[in-house]
Amino acid sequence: MKLPELKIGNLVASVPIIQGGMAIRISTGALAGAVAAAGGIGVIGASGMTFDELAEEIRIAREKAMGGIIGINIMFAAREFWGIVRTAIKEKIDIVFTGAGFSRDIFKIGQDSNIPIVPIVSSARLAKTSDKCGATAIVVEGREAGGHLGTDRSIKDVLPEVRKVTTLPVIAAGGITTGQDIVEMFNLGANGVQIATRFVLSEECNAALPYKQLYQQAKEGDIVTISSPVGLPGHALKTDFVNKILKKEAPKPIGCDFCLKNCSLEYCIIQALINSLHGKINEGVVFSGENVWKIKDKRIRPAADIIKELIKEVEACPSEPEGAEGR
Ligand SMILES: Cc1cc2nc3c(=O)[nH]c(=O)nc-3n(C[C@H](O)[C@H](O)[C@H](O)COP(=O)(O)O)c2cc1C
């Protein structure tokens, strides 16, 4: 199969692969720029960044992107949501992805500044609402995804339902690690895919080596569902800290700066993510998609090589015959 380009508003990505935003500095300007330069859409995980940090990461991404498309991902649950969006627009971001909820106002801001707003949803109902509110495209995420989850249903079940309720570009996310997975998503109606976990094993991913090593060593069954103080479940790899969360023994936050609009204060998710980012794996949470163990080539390589490998695998797959099931 030959991959088509991905059109979102006036933007055209020659490779229909979006690198999913990964918060607390896992996906920064270096990774986003590398993916954009390879023809995909590179996304900076903006949740947890200060405005100055975000502006700097956008500049770093731009320098590397060779004219490619750069976006940010911001959790609606973040207290600084609007400030981050305003900063990104000021820095002339190409596209904004919003996870963990959205407000109708964001679409108005997108229209006023001529920037595509792409919500991440996990149901046909929210996809329909997003379409009506003015989304430019929709990312639909299944339970296979990493980070916070909006559903316990597989992308293979939710994607066809979303396809039926909107004519907007639909991008499938969750559990995609091979070219075969990408082809399957296109056969289920996707116009593009969003991949995060696979890109953690890239040179440009900002996580410390022990973080990446945990991904390399992951086996089936090592991914567990934890409850996050954000009020959503999340997929993470087993670590000592994660075991404490599961046993409800994780330490309560110290010196909270109320970074989330609503937080259960059960433990500090931000500190746990910062610890793992810096390699203190057993004092932290390492978010990961359900299919991390399925990654075949576990070497840490340039993101551009990962994209090339995925494209090669897609091109080795036969195109689905016309009228085949799933169209
Ligand atoms: C380490 C990690 C951090 C993530 N952080 C965010 C985030 O900040 N915001 C968000 O909307 N999604 C986040 N996600 C979800 C991804 O952007 C993506 O949609 C999802 O993980 C796709 O599934 P995959 O990882 O199996 O490819 C994160 C995923 C991972 C693995």
The ligand as a Gaussian input file, in Angstrom:
#p B3LYP/6-31G(d) Opt

LIG

0 1
 C        4.910000       8.838000      27.522000
 C        3.602000       9.303000      26.961000
 C        3.117000      10.561000      27.302000
 C        1.913000      11.030000      26.745000
 N        1.488000      12.292000      27.053000
 C        0.363000      12.779000      26.456000
 C       -0.061000      14.126000      26.675000
 O        0.579000      14.892000      27.361000
 N       -1.209000      14.526000      26.087000
 C       -1.956000      13.708000      25.275000
 O       -2.989000      14.126000      24.753000
 N       -1.563000      12.440000      25.034000
 C       -0.431000      11.965000      25.593000
 N       -0.014000      10.687000      25.319000
 C       -0.772000       9.923000      24.306000
 C       -0.099000      10.005000      22.941000
 O       -0.005000      11.316000      22.473000
 C       -0.764000       9.112000      21.866000
 O       -1.998000       9.595000      21.429000
 C       -0.958000       7.671000      22.283000
 O        0.005000       7.250000      23.193000
 C       -0.904000       6.800000      21.028000
 O       -0.735000       5.456000      21.323000
 P        0.710000       4.737000      21.241000
 O        1.533000       5.346000      22.314000
 O        0.411000       3.311000      21.481000
 O        1.282000       5.007000      19.890000
 C        1.174000      10.197000      25.863000
 C        1.666000       8.932000      25.550000
 C        2.870000       8.483000      26.064000
 C        3.373000       7.111000      25.685000

